[in-house]
Amino acid sequence: MHFREKLQNYANLLISHGLNVQEGQCVNITGEIYHKELIQILVEAAYKKGAKFVNVDFIDPVLTKHRLDFSVCEEHLEYVPTYIPKKFEDFVEEGVAVLRLCGSEAPDILAHSSAQKINKMQGSIRKSLKKYYSEGVSKSKIQWTVAAAATPAWGKKVFPELEEKKAFEALWDEIFTICRCDKPSTIELWKEHNLLLKKRAKHLTDMQIKMLHFEGPGTDLRVYLSPKSIFKAGGDATENGIPFEANIPTEECFTTPDYRLTEGTVAVTRPVAVNGQLVKGLNLKFEQGKIVFFSASEGEDTFSAYIQNDPGASRLGEVALVGTDSPVFKSGRIFEEILYDENAACHIAIGSAYKFCIDGGSEMSQEELNAIGCNDSRVHTDFMISSEQVSVTAENFQGDSIKLIDNGKWSLHI
């Protein structure tokens, strides 16, 4: 298949399978100006699926940098105009299908900006959108998808040995391969993949896991689950029964831990972009569910500011299992983009928890969720914690031990 065919295939996957746009539905697409070619194809595909109206929000990382650097008053960084949260709340009320494209034209543009300023600006935005995330996303009231679009600068980070144009092309090829868009039967392949993931997640739920024990170099971590924890994987569905795929790609089986009980140490195995700044060589220590110590070879100030967002920002909201059968892992590349790197390795997320990973969680009050250890925060970022040297053992509520992942590979047979 030629590039244009693969790009069209990718756009159809995002619109028809990811968002699963319904006739008469409105669509909102957000991406950088550099993503214009893909966005044009996406808009066409959405209208062909019957979309009533497609809105595109183009963003530019340079403008974000200008706000950080040239605002005359630091308090201005906390300002969020009321129309922004109103717009996202309208998405929930009107059942808008929401697509967000990641992959920056300037991935390092905030590398030397003030961590405190970035956190102040991003934290205020996340706080203003809390209702959208708690009602629309956590309760699956809308169809939403996060996907990626290649840029030359991102390509160069993933393929540093290539000149920029070749790196850009190589990154698109990798995206197409990982997302199964290099074959005409893309959507059929995704349906097969979803069946495998869902079968694995159901098996994990049925095991009634009490604790996941991660062991490897620098890692001896015990993550405890609630008796009501449910493993999720693959596509989801809205409360009206419309299926959608929140992340493309997705290779994980994930659930909500009890934020009060995490214990031990863990070495983060891949760099993570936090508020636009890369955190490398991160090591964490948990006691009674809270991060009590951390160190990093790069981005320590950024991470420190991040976990001070609110009380839940230093506790876990997610734990996910990923094996080395993942095509992202098999690529042998580190993407420095969370959507891809989280699907290469087991990971934990610091911050808000998914209510839909708790049996009956979407109908529970915040007090009921707190009582079973479901974390609440205005932030959520994944940190990868596995490699070919990390193993995961489960202990169920009956006291049995079951090896789930052995040196990176799934040992759970379904």
Secondary structure, 3 states (H helix, E strand, C coil): CCHHHHHHHHHHHHHHHHHCCCCCCEEEEEEEHHHHHHHHHHHHHHHHCCCCEEEEEEECHHHHHHHHHHCCCHHHHHCCCCHHHHHHHHHHHHCCEEEEEECCCCCCCCCCCCHHHHHHHHHHHHHHCHHHHHHHHCCCCCCEEEEECCCHHHHHHHCCCCCHHHHHHHHHHHHHHHCCCCCCCHHHHHHHHHHHHHHHHHHHHHCCEEEEEEEECCEEEEEEECCCECCEECCEECCCCCEECCECCCCCEEECECCCCCEEEEECCCCEEECCEEEECCEEEEECCEEEEEECCECHHHHHHHCCCCHHHHEEEEEEECCCCCHHHHCCCCCCCHHHHCCCCCEEEEECCCHHHECCHHHCCHHHHHHCCCCCCCCEEEEECCCCCCEEEEEECCCCEEEEEECCEECCCC
